[in-house]
Amino acid sequence: MLGSMLEEFVRSTAVSYDAVCALARDYSSDPQVAGSLCEMLAAAEAADERGDNDVKTRQLDAFAYLVTAQTGKALTAEEATELLSLIRQL
């Protein structure tokens, strides 16, 4: 079911930093984890806008690390997989 919801989400919404943040907030059972993930995405977006690919990469790597660390805690394995898949498109 989650996979079909994600497919619909991706079809109806261009993958963007804001869209991934919204999905992270929806998925995470811990608002602090969701907030941290969204802060990392905001920093990655700011770096992307100014053409700083090194900082963008570091922020997305930190996002991926936190998602992985929170798998089985604030995020299910399926939710984590979907978030990690989406950030590859940013």
C-alpha positions, 0 to 999 in steps of 0.5 A: 500500500505504501508503495502505491501511495508513494507512486501516486505522490511522485506522479502528482508532485515533482520531487522537490526538497519541500515534497520530501520534507512533507513526506518525512514529516508524514512518515516520522513518528518523532517530530524532532526527527522530522524537523532534523530531516527537514533542516538538512533538506533546507540546507541542501536546497540552499547549497543547491541554489548557490551551486555548492554541490559539496555542501549539498552532498554532505547535507543529503548524506547526513539526511541519509545517515539519519534516515538509516539510524531511525529505521525501525524507530521513527521510520519503518524500513519501507518509509526509509527506503522510499525517502532514500530513493527520493533524495537520489532525485534531488 
